């Protein structure tokens, strides 16, 4: 990457700016520049796209996205210590990197989105990754403002995102992701690729929105999945009792003796629409 963009190695940047990764911010810096390019390439062609990035830290992934030709990167960074390092990248790519200091959970990404294709690419902080994904899955309108999500999570979370019925990892997150997107795990990232190394393997997940997901009220779908998976080992007639139990299931044409992990996304939407 240094040869590719002429900027200093990331380790030098981190040392010069005193950027020790902080656990409280969920930080694990990805220093393997071959991997940052692999993450960016997973998002597909970037030349016409504006890319949102969350938690760029010292900017390893940011540099990969820009080097691969992204029209513009809008990076949301909560840690003020990282801003000088990111400013150096912005100077190197005039007019193509905008850094916003702030909390991604409180950021209105839709309001910031320009005309044209938008992609979200991020090595998400572990402590906010799942909530950010859910926020992006539930925008004001559908199809959403983004064209794709290319996100790094702990592998366990990645498995929950792509899981379908009869999978041990299947739950509320799998239903929500399966309802609104087509999701796949792209590749794993070992702990030693990060500084400091996390205790778990990470994985990159790529999600693209379904043009026409099954019509379904989000609030009802959340109620149904919360009750069903809240007691996942019980028959649905029992776990869904607060929502109508057996009568709700019969109305939706679903056997009350089944368990939550056996229901498809379509069947969960049927239940939600029967409430």
C-alpha positions as CSV (number, residue, x, y, z in Angstrom):
1,X,0.0,0.0,0.0
2,X,2.8,2.4,0.8
3,X,4.1,1.8,-2.8
4,X,0.6,2.1,-4.1
5,X,-0.4,5.4,-2.5
6,X,2.9,6.9,-1.4
7,X,1.8,7.3,2.2
8,X,3.8,6.0,5.2
9,X,3.3,2.5,6.6
10,X,0.4,2.2,9.1
11,X,2.7,1.2,12.0
12,X,4.6,4.4,11.5
13,X,1.4,6.4,11.4
14,X,0.1,4.8,14.6
15,X,3.4,5.3,16.4
16,X,3.8,8.9,15.3
17,X,0.3,9.9,16.4
18,X,0.3,7.7,19.6
19,X,-2.8,5.8,18.4
20,X,-3.0,2.9,20.9
21,X,-6.2,1.0,20.2
22,X,-8.8,1.5,23.0
23,X,-11.0,-1.3,24.2
24,X,-13.7,1.1,25.4
25,X,-14.1,2.2,21.8
26,X,-14.1,-1.4,20.5
27,X,-11.0,-0.6,18.5
28,X,-8.8,-3.2,16.8
29,X,-6.7,-1.7,14.0
30,X,-6.3,-3.7,10.8
31,X,-2.7,-3.3,9.7
32,X,-2.4,-5.9,7.0
33,X,-2.7,-3.7,3.9
34,X,-3.3,-6.7,1.6
35,X,-6.3,-7.5,3.7
36,X,-7.7,-3.9,3.7
37,X,-7.5,-4.0,-0.1
38,X,-9.3,-7.4,-0.1
39,X,-12.1,-6.0,2.0
40,X,-12.5,-3.0,-0.3
41,X,-12.5,-5.2,-3.4
42,X,-15.3,-7.3,-1.9
43,X,-17.6,-4.2,-2.3
44,X,-17.2,-4.4,-6.1
45,X,-16.5,-1.4,-8.4
46,X,-16.0,1.8,-6.5
47,X,-15.2,4.4,-9.2
48,X,-18.7,6.0,-9.3
49,X,-19.5,5.4,-5.6
50,X,-19.6,7.4,-2.4
51,X,-18.4,5.2,0.4
52,X,-19.4,5.5,4.0
53,X,-16.8,4.2,6.5
54,X,-17.3,3.9,10.2
55,X,-14.4,3.9,12.7
56,X,-11.5,4.4,10.2
57,X,-9.0,4.7,13.0
58,X,-5.5,5.4,11.4
59,X,-7.0,4.9,8.0
60,X,-5.8,1.6,6.6
61,X,-9.1,0.6,5.0
62,X,-9.7,4.3,4.1
63,X,-6.5,4.3,2.0
64,X,-7.5,1.0,0.3
65,X,-10.9,2.3,-0.7
66,X,-9.4,5.5,-2.1
67,X,-6.6,3.7,-3.9
68,X,-9.2,1.5,-5.6
69,X,-10.8,4.6,-7.0
70,X,-13.8,5.5,-4.8
71,X,-15.3,8.8,-6.0
72,X,-15.6,9.9,-2.3
73,X,-15.2,8.5,1.2
74,X,-17.2,9.9,4.1
75,X,-15.7,8.6,7.3
76,X,-17.3,8.8,10.7
77,X,-14.7,8.7,13.5
78,X,-15.5,9.1,17.2
79,X,-11.9,9.1,18.4
80,X,-10.4,12.6,18.0
81,X,-6.9,11.2,18.3
82,X,-7.3,9.7,14.8
83,X,-8.2,12.9,13.1
84,X,-4.7,14.2,12.3
85,X,-3.8,10.9,10.7
86,X,-6.9,11.0,8.6
87,X,-6.2,14.6,7.7
88,X,-2.9,13.4,6.1
89,X,-4.9,11.0,3.9
90,X,-7.4,13.8,3.0
91,X,-4.5,16.0,1.9
92,X,-3.1,13.1,-0.2
93,X,-6.5,12.7,-1.9
94,X,-7.8,16.3,-2.3
95,X,-11.6,16.6,-2.3
96,X,-12.1,12.8,-1.9
97,X,-12.1,12.2,1.8
98,X,-14.5,13.9,4.3
99,X,-14.0,13.1,7.9
100,X,-16.9,13.7,10.4
101,X,-16.1,13.5,14.1
102,X,-19.0,11.9,15.8
103,X,-20.9,8.8,17.0
104,X,-22.0,6.6,14.2
105,X,-25.0,5.4,16.2
106,X,-26.3,9.0,16.2
107,X,-25.4,9.8,12.6
108,X,-28.1,10.2,10.0
109,X,-26.4,8.4,7.1
110,X,-29.4,8.8,4.9
111,X,-29.3,12.6,5.2
112,X,-25.6,12.6,4.4
113,X,-26.0,10.4,1.3
114,X,-25.4,12.2,-2.0
115,X,-26.9,11.5,-5.4
116,X,-25.5,8.4,-7.0
117,X,-24.5,5.0,-5.7
118,X,-23.6,4.7,-2.0
119,X,-21.7,1.8,-0.5
120,X,-20.9,1.2,3.2
121,X,-17.6,-0.5,3.9
122,X,-16.3,-0.8,7.4
123,X,-14.3,-2.7,10.0
124,X,-17.0,-2.0,12.6
125,X,-16.1,-1.5,16.2
126,X,-17.2,-4.7,17.9
127,X,-19.4,-2.9,20.5
128,X,-21.7,-1.2,18.1
129,X,-21.5,-3.3,14.9
130,X,-24.8,-5.2,15.2
131,X,-26.8,-2.1,16.1
132,X,-25.4,-0.2,13.2
133,X,-26.3,-3.1,10.8
134,X,-29.9,-3.1,12.2
135,X,-30.1,0.6,11.7
136,X,-29.0,0.3,8.0
137,X,-31.6,-2.5,7.5
138,X,-34.4,-0.3,8.7
139,X,-34.1,3.0,6.9
140,X,-37.0,5.4,6.2
141,X,-37.7,3.9,2.8
142,X,-36.9,0.7,0.8
143,X,-35.0,0.2,-1.4
144,X,-32.5,1.8,0.9
145,X,-30.1,4.7,0.3
146,X,-27.2,2.2,0.1
147,X,-26.3,-0.2,-2.7
148,X,-24.3,-2.7,-0.6
149,X,-22.9,-3.3,2.8
150,X,-19.4,-4.8,3.2
151,X,-18.8,-5.1,6.9
152,X,-16.4,-6.9,9.2
153,X,-17.8,-8.5,12.4
154,X,-16.7,-11.2,14.9
155,X,-17.3,-14.5,13.0
156,X,-20.0,-15.5,15.4
157,X,-22.0,-12.4,14.4
158,X,-21.3,-13.1,10.7
159,X,-22.7,-16.6,11.1
160,X,-25.9,-15.2,12.7
161,X,-26.3,-12.7,9.8
162,X,-26.2,-15.3,7.0
163,X,-28.0,-18.1,8.9
164,X,-31.3,-19.6,7.7
165,X,-33.8,-22.0,9.2
166,X,-32.5,-25.2,10.8
167,X,-29.1,-23.5,11.5
168,X,-27.9,-23.3,15.1
169,X,-26.9,-19.6,14.5
170,X,-30.4,-18.7,13.2
171,X,-32.2,-16.1,15.2
172,X,-33.7,-12.6,15.0
173,X,-30.7,-11.1,13.2
174,X,-30.8,-13.9,10.5
175,X,-34.5,-13.3,10.0
176,X,-34.1,-9.5,9.6
177,X,-31.1,-9.9,7.2
178,X,-32.7,-12.7,5.2
179,X,-35.9,-10.6,4.9
180,X,-34.3,-7.5,3.5
181,X,-31.0,-8.6,2.0
182,X,-29.1,-11.3,0.3
183,X,-26.1,-11.9,2.6
184,X,-23.0,-13.9,2.3
185,X,-19.8,-14.4,4.2
186,X,-16.9,-13.4,2.0
187,X,-13.8,-14.4,4.0
188,X,-12.4,-14.8,7.5
189,X,-9.7,-12.5,9.0
190,X,-7.4,-14.1,11.6
191,X,-6.7,-12.3,15.0
192,X,-3.1,-11.7,14.2
193,X,-4.0,-9.3,11.3
194,X,-5.1,-6.8,14.0
195,X,-3.4,-4.6,16.6
196,X,-4.2,-5.6,19.3
197,X,-5.2,-9.1,18.2
198,X,-8.8,-9.8,19.3
199,X,-9.6,-13.1,21.0
200,X,-11.8,-14.2,18.1
201,X,-11.7,-14.7,14.3
202,X,-13.4,-12.0,12.3
203,X,-15.3,-12.3,9.1
204,X,-16.3,-10.0,6.2
205,X,-20.0,-10.1,5.3
206,X,-21.4,-8.6,2.0
207,X,-25.1,-7.7,1.9
208,X,-27.1,-6.4,-1.0
209,X,-30.7,-5.2,-0.6
210,X,-33.6,-7.2,-2.0
211,X,-35.6,-5.0,-4.4
212,X,-38.9,-6.3,-3.2
213,X,-38.8,-7.9,0.3
214,X,-42.1,-9.5,1.5
215,X,-44.4,-6.7,2.7
216,X,-44.3,-6.8,6.5
217,X,-44.5,-4.4,9.4
218,X,-41.1,-4.1,11.0
219,X,-42.6,-3.7,14.5
220,X,-44.7,-6.9,14.2
221,X,-41.8,-8.9,12.8
222,X,-39.6,-7.8,15.8
223,X,-42.4,-8.8,18.2
224,X,-42.8,-12.2,16.7
225,X,-39.0,-13.0,16.4
226,X,-38.4,-11.7,19.9
227,X,-41.0,-14.0,21.4
228,X,-40.2,-17.0,19.3
229,X,-36.4,-16.9,19.8
230,X,-36.7,-15.7,23.4
231,X,-37.8,-19.3,24.2
232,X,-36.4,-21.1,21.1
233,X,-36.4,-24.6,22.6
234,X,-40.2,-24.4,23.3
235,X,-42.9,-25.1,20.8
236,X,-44.3,-22.0,19.1
237,X,-47.7,-22.5,20.8
238,X,-45.9,-21.8,24.1
239,X,-43.3,-19.2,23.1
240,X,-45.8,-17.1,21.1
241,X,-48.5,-17.2,23.9
242,X,-48.2,-13.5,24.7
243,X,-49.1,-12.7,21.0
244,X,-52.0,-15.2,20.6
245,X,-50.2,-18.5,20.7
246,X,-52.1,-21.3,18.9
247,X,-54.7,-19.1,17.4
248,X,-52.1,-16.9,15.8
249,X,-50.3,-19.9,14.4
250,X,-53.4,-21.5,13.0
251,X,-54.4,-18.1,11.4
252,X,-50.9,-18.1,9.7
253,X,-51.2,-21.8,8.7
254,X,-48.2,-22.9,10.8
255,X,-48.1,-26.0,12.9
256,X,-48.2,-24.9,16.6
257,X,-45.9,-27.8,17.5
258,X,-43.0,-26.4,15.5
259,X,-40.0,-24.5,17.0
260,X,-38.6,-21.0,16.1
261,X,-35.5,-22.3,14.3
262,X,-37.6,-24.3,11.8
263,X,-39.5,-21.3,10.4
264,X,-38.4,-19.7,7.2
265,X,-38.2,-15.9,6.8
266,X,-41.4,-16.1,4.7
267,X,-43.2,-17.9,7.6
268,X,-42.0,-15.3,10.1
269,X,-43.4,-12.6,7.8
270,X,-46.7,-14.6,7.6
271,X,-46.9,-14.6,11.4
272,X,-46.1,-10.9,11.6
273,X,-48.8,-10.1,9.1
274,X,-51.3,-12.2,11.0
275,X,-50.9,-10.2,14.2
